[in-house]
Amino acid sequence: MFKDFIKTLKNHKRVAVFSHIRPDGDCVGAQVALSKWLTDQGYDVTAYNDDDVSDNMEWLTEIVTINKPTEEQYRQADIVILVDGNATHRFGEMKEWQDTYQKPIMIVDHHPEPEDGFDCLVSVPSASSTCELIYKLYEETGIDKIDENTAKALYTGIITDTGSLQFDSVTPETVEIVADLLRRGDFKPDEVINKIYSNKTINQFQLLGMALNTISLHEDNQFAVMHVTKEMMSATGTTNSDTEGFVNYPLSIKGVKIAIIFKDLEEEGVKMSLRSRSDIDVNVWARELGGGGHKKAAGAWHKGPLKQAIADTLDIGKKQL
């Protein structure tokens, strides 16, 4: 799987590893584990992200520092690797810098339909997560290089991108990989799970309470919609990142096939996260709005206002019923 990836790397020394903006557990875990692999192979590696890592993932940056990129740093890199994303616009300002400097770019990702123009692709949409793919890189080149920190980083990505092994992207191989990471890292699941999930603030619960009161059902209760506004965030002292996981609440309502959370960020527009527990492909849905993702989980933006964003999104979804 990684033969061409390794061959392409051999002619370069300084490697810039980018994770996608608004980083989640899978992209950060994959970025950390890949950066450690590259360092072990003798490359000069720097990890980058335009955005800050959320509080519950910040411990991963103690393993590998994730820097805010500058144009000068981008210019100095010999090659760029994008993890957990298949389109350059998902990686912040580097898209504009790439137009100027034309660096060779590789991706390691599990999202469907990657854009054209990459020098090397490790793209496996059937994989549960990008961290599962990075595990396979270690498997092909030296599985014993997985130490405790690498195992915890990969475990974080797999667990967060599979809903703690609940999603239909999980295969027997995925579970076997998780078991191997626990053995090689010699840690208990709660050592990571508590860092990821057991750090909620009272402010986040206050925001969740407000959001739950906005839930509405549509199309014979098959679609559930929830929204959060900047006013609600201001009242509770929270931010957009504090809504992580909210969409799972309306998705758990009996009979609901699709759940969508709309986050009204006013001048920035309306960000939405779509989740499916049916055969309805929310990646197709999100792509009509200029976004994308997976069959069961996707995201997109709408210019707003909120009511129009909800109406337009539901109109698209009706076509899939």
Secondary structure as GFF3:
##gff-version 3
##sequence-region A 1 321
A	DSSP	alpha_helix	3	9	.	.	.	ID=ss1
A	DSSP	beta_strand	14	19	.	.	.	ID=ss2
A	DSSP	alpha_helix	25	40	.	.	.	ID=ss3
A	DSSP	beta_strand	44	48	.	.	.	ID=ss4
A	DSSP	three_ten_helix	55	62	.	.	.	ID=ss5
A	DSSP	beta_strand	66	67	.	.	.	ID=ss6
A	DSSP	alpha_helix	71	76	.	.	.	ID=ss7
A	DSSP	beta_strand	79	83	.	.	.	ID=ss8
A	DSSP	three_ten_helix	88	91	.	.	.	ID=ss9
A	DSSP	alpha_helix	94	101	.	.	.	ID=ss10
A	DSSP	beta_strand	105	109	.	.	.	ID=ss11
A	DSSP	beta_strand	120	123	.	.	.	ID=ss12
A	DSSP	alpha_helix	130	141	.	.	.	ID=ss13
A	DSSP	three_ten_helix	143	145	.	.	.	ID=ss14
A	DSSP	alpha_helix	148	161	.	.	.	ID=ss15
A	DSSP	alpha_helix	172	185	.	.	.	ID=ss16
A	DSSP	alpha_helix	189	197	.	.	.	ID=ss17
A	DSSP	alpha_helix	202	212	.	.	.	ID=ss18
A	DSSP	beta_strand	216	218	.	.	.	ID=ss19
A	DSSP	beta_strand	223	229	.	.	.	ID=ss20
A	DSSP	alpha_helix	230	236	.	.	.	ID=ss21
A	DSSP	three_ten_helix	240	243	.	.	.	ID=ss22
A	DSSP	alpha_helix	248	251	.	.	.	ID=ss23
A	DSSP	beta_strand	258	264	.	.	.	ID=ss24
A	DSSP	three_ten_helix	266	268	.	.	.	ID=ss25
A	DSSP	beta_strand	270	276	.	.	.	ID=ss26
A	DSSP	alpha_helix	282	287	.	.	.	ID=ss27
A	DSSP	beta_strand	292	293	.	.	.	ID=ss28
A	DSSP	beta_strand	297	302	.	.	.	ID=ss29
A	DSSP	alpha_helix	306	318	.	.	.	ID=ss30
###
